[in-house]
Amino acid sequence: MREARAGLRILVAEDNPVNQALALRLLGREGHHASLARNGREAVGLVATGHFDAVFMDVQMPEMDGFAATADIRQRERLFGGHTPIIAMTAHALKGDRERCLNAGMDGYIPKPISIAAIRAELQKLAAYPGRPAPEPPAWDYEQARTRTAEDDVLLREIVKIFLSESPGLLARIEQSLADHDGDGLERAAHSLKGQIRCLAAPQALTAAENLEEKARLRDFPAVAAALPELDNAMARLNPQLRRFCEEPSENPACRR
């Protein structure tokens, strides 16, 4: 079995101070960087805004229990992509508990009191999943985009709709300018697209657009042609998430008013 690498970023969702201290200390001794959430609602918020390699999730917590928190995290991942491994922690250790946790969308299970051996075993299982690729970063950082619109969900939705309407035309202008060897038109279209993407907080697409604009500025047409598929792929990941954001308001808190 392959060893889990050291230095993982792990969120511990636990409300009991003794269990908090134990989990944080044991993970630290293993060389991991552990952060704390004191209830399920706090855990959901931290997973949405941070980048964690795994979550150790207590099943029973105030405000929102581990099952409800896991359901919220998995729902967000269905909308925006990614998968954060969640390992349940429970003091019950009753028959059927493991199956209940796995059926709820968790990836592993540790009975309390937790131990170094149990931590190692669960992290090694995650590392050893056959064919488990490293998850791609989310195509769209919804929380950052919301911050940029002063948490005005109506405004964010309007901006997303404008982008979905205008970006195909900008991409078409980029392709036509490239075919015509029109350096000025190419640079202007790439710059406009980059600016719109930046407002949306879409890191993968932004990197691709910046790269293409730089090649256009240098009038390096072969390099632009080589960079265009990267931008197309990034947009192909981004646009479905933006459409779901606007078309499924019942499943997305940002669309509820």
HUHU-V936983 format. One record per pair of residues at least 4 apart in sequence whose ideal C-beta (glycine too) atoms are under 7 Angstrom apart, sorted by sequence separation. I is the first residue (numbers start at 1). J is the second residue. If there is no record, write none. Layout:
# HUHU-V936983
I;J
I;J
This chain:
# HUHU-V936983
4;8
16;20
17;21
18;22
19;23
20;24
21;25
22;26
23;27
24;28
25;29
26;30
28;32
38;42
40;44
41;45
42;46
43;47
44;48
45;49
46;50
61;65
64;68
65;69
66;70
67;71
68;72
69;73
70;74
71;75
72;76
73;77
74;78
75;79
76;80
77;81
93;97
96;100
97;101
98;102
99;103
100;104
102;106
110;114
114;118
116;120
117;121
118;122
119;123
120;124
121;125
122;126
123;127
124;128
141;145
142;146
143;147
144;148
145;149
147;151
152;156
153;157
154;158
155;159
156;160
157;161
158;162
159;163
160;164
161;165
162;166
163;167
166;170
167;171
168;172
169;173
170;174
171;175
172;176
173;177
174;178
175;179
176;180
182;186
183;187
184;188
185;189
186;190
187;191
188;192
189;193
190;194
191;195
192;196
193;197
194;198
195;199
196;200
202;206
203;207
204;208
205;209
206;210
207;211
208;212
209;213
210;214
211;215
212;216
213;217
214;218
220;224
221;225
222;226
223;227
224;228
227;231
228;232
229;233
230;234
231;235
232;236
233;237
234;238
235;239
238;242
239;243
240;244
241;245
242;246
243;247
244;248
248;252
14;19
27;32
37;42
47;52
60;65
61;66
64;69
77;82
92;97
101;106
114;119
140;145
146;151
177;182
197;202
215;220
14;20
28;34
37;43
59;65
77;83
149;155
249;255
27;34
59;66
90;97
149;156
245;252
249;256
12;20
47;55
58;66
59;67
101;109
110;118
177;185
178;186
197;205
198;206
215;223
216;224
14;23
37;46
57;66
177;186
197;206
215;224
245;254
24;34
146;156
149;159
245;255
12;23
35;46
73;84
98;109
145;156
12;24
24;36
43;55
57;69
97;109
110;122
173;185
174;186
177;189
194;206
197;209
212;224
215;227
57;70
73;86
88;101
43;57
108;122
174;189
194;209
212;227
20;36
70;86
173;189
174;190
193;209
194;210
211;227
212;228
10;27
108;125
88;106
93;111
108;126
87;106
107;126
170;189
190;209
194;213
211;230
212;231
86;106
87;107
88;108
40;61
86;107
87;108
88;109
89;110
90;111
91;112
10;32
12;34
39;61
41;63
66;88
85;107
87;109
88;110
90;112
170;192
190;212
191;213
208;230
209;231
10;33
15;38
39;62
40;63
41;64
87;110
89;112
170;193
190;213
208;231
6;30
7;31
8;32
9;33
10;34
11;35
12;36
13;37
15;39
39;63
40;64
6;31
7;32
39;64
40;65
44;69
89;114
6;32
7;33
11;37
40;66
43;69
47;73
167;193
187;213
190;216
208;234
13;40
40;68
44;72
48;76
40;69
44;73
55;84
57;86
59;88
167;196
187;216
205;234
13;43
54;84
57;87
59;89
166;196
186;216
187;217
204;234
205;235
54;85
55;86
56;87
57;88
58;89
59;90
74;105
11;43
52;84
55;87
57;89
23;56
54;87
56;89
71;104
163;196
183;216
204;237
205;238
70;104
71;105
11;46
70;105
87;122
11;47
70;106
183;219
202;238
47;84
67;104
163;200
186;224
159;199
160;200
181;221
11;52
85;126
9;51
10;52
13;55
9;52
10;53
13;56
15;58
178;221
9;53
10;54
11;55
12;56
13;57
14;58
8;53
13;58
8;54
10;56
15;61
178;224
15;62
178;225
13;61
57;106
148;199
83;135
13;66
82;135
148;201
81;136
145;200
13;69
82;138
145;201
81;138
144;201
80;138
81;139
80;140
140;200
141;201
140;201
80;142
140;202
141;203
139;202
139;204
137;203
139;205
137;204
167;235
54;123
54;126
14;89
164;239
164;242
163;242
164;243
160;242
160;245
161;246
160;246
26;114
30;119
157;246
26;116
22;113
23;114
22;114
27;119
19;112
26;119
49;143
48;143
139;237
140;238
156;254
157;255
139;238
140;241
153;254
139;241
140;242
154;257
153;257
146;254
142;254
4;123
4;124
3;124
4;126
1;124
4;127
3;127
2;127
2;128
1;128
81;241
80;241
79;241
79;244
79;251
79;252
75;251
